[in-house]
Each structure stands twice: as structure tokens, then as C-alpha cells.
Amino acid sequence: MAENIDNLVPEQLRLIREDLGGLKADLADARSGIADVRSDLLGQQTMLFGLATVIGQIDKRVGHLEQKIGA
């Protein structure tokens, strides 16, 4: 019986280590996913900034044309 108890503790520790290994892998996957989301967000912010710049330029051109035609 004492032999079973002696084997039980290392077995439980092994199972805990396996669970921790799985959690570490899941955490690494989550971090990778977050990095992908951050990258996508940065790309969208850059695109929005570019679009805002183009819209500003179009607005200036329209204003200039309005001045020329006297509107």
C-alpha cells in the first residue's frame, strides 16, 4: 500500500506538469493571435489615415473649384 502512495504523488505531479504544458501552449497561441490582431489594427489605422488625407485633398480641390466658378 505504501508503494501505491509513493507512486501516486509523482503521477499527480506528472499530470500537473502536462496540464501546465498545455496551458503554456494555449497561452502562446493566444499571444500569437493578439499579435495578429494588433498587426491588422495597425494596418487599418494606416489605411484610415491615408483615406482621411485623400478626403482632405479632395475637399481642398472642391473648395478651389467652387471659388473659381463663384459658388
QUILIN-V832448 format. One line per field, one symbol per residue. ss: DSSP state (@ for helix, = for strand, . for the rest). psi: psi as a letter, one per 40 degrees, with the letter a starting at -180 (. if undefined). A space follows every 10 residues. Layout:
BEGIN
ss->???
psi->???
END
This chain:
BEGIN
ss->.@@@@@@@@@ @@@@@@@@@@ @@@@@@@@@@ @@@@@@@@@@ @@@@@@@@@@ @@@@@@@@@@ @@@@@@@@@. .
psi->dddddddddd dddddddddd dddddddddd dddddddddd dddddddddd dddddddddd ddddddddef .
END
